[in-house]
Amino acid sequence: MEIKILSDRYNPLLKRTEYRFIVDHDGPTPTFKEVKLKLAAILNANKDLLIVEKIVEEAGMQRARGYAKLYDNEEMLKLVEREHILRKNKIEEETVAEEGE
């Protein structure tokens, strides 16, 4: 899986940087967890402040387009983000907790 950042824009009102990206992959579309971890590594960012909002597969290609947001702080993240988006991005923490038990 390879991620290429198409654009980034800082939104001072919401205290976040918004990224549009392309994911080239082999096989099935990568999960939110896989994309989030890889994107956090590329951006050298805290994965807890990174929200992957959407990943949309391009028809007939091994490519997907995505949209992610990197917040400056956790307070703004909790204030702005919708609950279902937060749940979708919390999957990796729950998986790690289940494996540790």
N, C-alpha and C positions, 0 to 999 in steps of 0.2 A: 504494500500500500504506500502510495506516495501522495503527499499533500502539497498543493501549490497555492499560495495566497494570491488572490487576484486583486484585492483592494483592502485597505484598512483606513478607518476614519475615526477620529476621536470625537466623542459626543460629550462636551463639557457639562451640559445640563444634567445628564444622567450619570456622569462620571464613569464612562466606559469607552473602550475601543471596540469598534464593530468590524468584523472580518468577514469577507466573502472569499470562499476557497473552492478548489476543485480537488476531488479525491480520485486518483487513478488506482484501480484495484483489479485483482484477478479473483474470479469466483464471485460469491454473493456480496451484496453491498455490506460494507463494514458497519459494525454496531456503533451506537453513540459512544459507548465506553471506549472502544478502540480508537475512534476519531478524536475523542476528547483527550485521551492520554498522549496520542501522537502530536496533536496540535499544541498541547501544553508544553511538550518537549521542544517543538520547533520554536515556539514563542518564548521559551524559557520563563514560563509563567506558573503561578500557583493554580493547580487544577481545581481547587475549591472555589476560585473566583472566575473560572471559565465556564460559560454556558453555551453548549451547542444547541441551537434552537431547531435547526432543520437540516436534513440531508435528503436530497431529491435525486434519484437515479435518472440519468439521461437514457432515453429509450434506445435500445440496440447497441449500447456502448458499455464498456467496462469503466464507466466514469460517473461520478455523482457530484453535484454542486451542493454547497452548504453555506450556512450562516452561523456565526458564533459571536459571542460578546464576552469581553474580558473586563470585569469591573475593577475599579480602584480599591474598593473596600467591601466587606461583607454586609454592612448595614444597608448600603445602597442596593446591593444585589437582592436582599430580602424585601426591600421596600418596593422595588420595581417589577421583579419577575413574577409571572403567574405561577400558581401552585403546580399545575400539571407539568410545566416546563422544569420546575425544580425537581419534581419527582422523577422525571425522565432522566435528569442528569445526576441523580443520587444513586442510581443503580449500582455503580461500581463500589460505593462505600458499603452498601448492603451485602453485596457479593463477598467482599473481603471479610465482613463481620461473620457471615455464615460459614466461610471456610475456616475461620479461626476457632469456631466452637467445636 
